[in-house]
Amino acid sequence: MNTRMQTVVIEWTEVSHHRATVNVAPGLGLDGVDLGDALAALSDVGFTGVEREGMAVRAVEHDAAAPRFDPI
């Protein structure tokens, strides 16, 4: 019997969801602002959840150093 583990690569995409309630100057136009960088500077990133999608699994050459993955 072969007791050696099989090595696989699991790939996926994570989509995180965030919400921030902020105060801005009256009339401030946010169209020309790099909102991604500006929001990253907030101390509270407003994380509300994550979705993992596009799961793909493929076998690869055995790698004894890969961590053991034993999902429930």
The 8 nearest C-alpha neighbors of each residue, nearest first, counted from 0:
[[1, 2, 3, 4, 5, 61, 6, 63],
 [0, 2, 3, 4, 5, 61, 6, 63],
 [3, 1, 0, 4, 5, 63, 61, 6],
 [4, 2, 1, 5, 61, 63, 0, 6],
 [3, 5, 2, 6, 61, 63, 1, 67],
 [4, 6, 61, 7, 3, 58, 59, 62],
 [7, 5, 61, 59, 62, 58, 4, 60],
 [8, 6, 58, 59, 57, 9, 5, 56],
 [7, 9, 57, 56, 58, 10, 59, 6],
 [10, 8, 56, 55, 7, 57, 11, 54],
 [11, 9, 55, 54, 8, 56, 12, 53],
 [12, 10, 54, 53, 52, 55, 51, 13],
 [13, 11, 52, 51, 53, 14, 10, 54],
 [12, 14, 51, 50, 15, 52, 49, 11],
 [13, 15, 50, 49, 51, 12, 16, 52],
 [16, 14, 49, 48, 13, 50, 17, 46],
 [15, 17, 48, 47, 49, 46, 14, 18],
 [18, 16, 46, 45, 47, 15, 19, 44],
 [17, 19, 45, 46, 20, 47, 16, 44],
 [20, 18, 45, 21, 17, 44, 43, 38],
 [19, 21, 18, 22, 45, 23, 43, 44],
 [22, 20, 19, 23, 41, 18, 38, 24],
 [21, 23, 24, 20, 25, 19, 27, 26],
 [24, 22, 25, 21, 27, 26, 28, 29],
 [23, 25, 27, 26, 22, 28, 21, 29],
 [26, 24, 27, 23, 28, 22, 29, 21],
 [25, 27, 28, 24, 23, 29, 22, 30],
 [28, 26, 24, 25, 29, 23, 30, 32],
 [27, 29, 30, 26, 31, 32, 25, 24],
 [28, 30, 32, 31, 27, 34, 33, 26],
 [29, 31, 28, 32, 33, 34, 27, 26],
 [32, 30, 29, 33, 28, 34, 27, 37],
 [31, 33, 29, 34, 30, 37, 28, 35],
 [34, 32, 35, 36, 37, 31, 29, 30],
 [33, 35, 37, 32, 36, 38, 29, 39],
 [36, 34, 38, 33, 37, 39, 32, 40],
 [35, 37, 39, 38, 34, 33, 40, 32],
 [36, 38, 34, 40, 39, 35, 33, 41],
 [37, 39, 40, 35, 41, 36, 34, 44],
 [40, 38, 36, 37, 41, 35, 44, 42],
 [39, 41, 38, 37, 42, 36, 44, 43],
 [42, 40, 43, 38, 39, 44, 37, 45],
 [41, 43, 44, 40, 39, 38, 45, 19],
 [44, 42, 41, 45, 19, 46, 40, 39],
 [43, 45, 46, 41, 42, 39, 17, 19],
 [46, 44, 18, 17, 19, 43, 47, 16],
 [45, 47, 17, 44, 48, 16, 18, 15],
 [48, 46, 17, 16, 45, 18, 49, 15],
 [49, 47, 16, 15, 46, 50, 17, 14],
 [50, 48, 15, 14, 16, 13, 51, 47],
 [49, 51, 14, 13, 15, 52, 48, 16],
 [52, 50, 13, 12, 14, 11, 49, 53],
 [53, 51, 12, 54, 11, 50, 13, 14],
 [52, 54, 11, 12, 55, 51, 10, 13],
 [55, 53, 11, 52, 10, 56, 9, 12],
 [54, 56, 10, 9, 53, 11, 57, 8],
 [57, 55, 9, 8, 7, 10, 54, 58],
 [58, 56, 8, 7, 59, 9, 55, 10],
 [57, 59, 7, 6, 8, 56, 60, 5],
 [60, 58, 7, 6, 61, 57, 8, 5],
 [59, 61, 62, 6, 58, 7, 5, 63],
 [60, 62, 6, 5, 59, 63, 4, 7],
 [61, 63, 64, 65, 6, 60, 5, 59],
 [62, 64, 65, 61, 4, 6, 66, 3],
 [65, 63, 62, 66, 67, 61, 6, 4],
 [66, 64, 63, 62, 67, 6, 61, 68],
 [67, 65, 68, 64, 63, 62, 6, 69],
 [66, 68, 69, 65, 4, 64, 6, 63],
 [69, 67, 70, 66, 65, 71, 6, 7],
 [68, 70, 67, 71, 66, 4, 5, 6],
 [71, 69, 68, 67, 66, 9, 7, 56],
 [70, 69, 68, 67, 66, 9, 54, 4]]
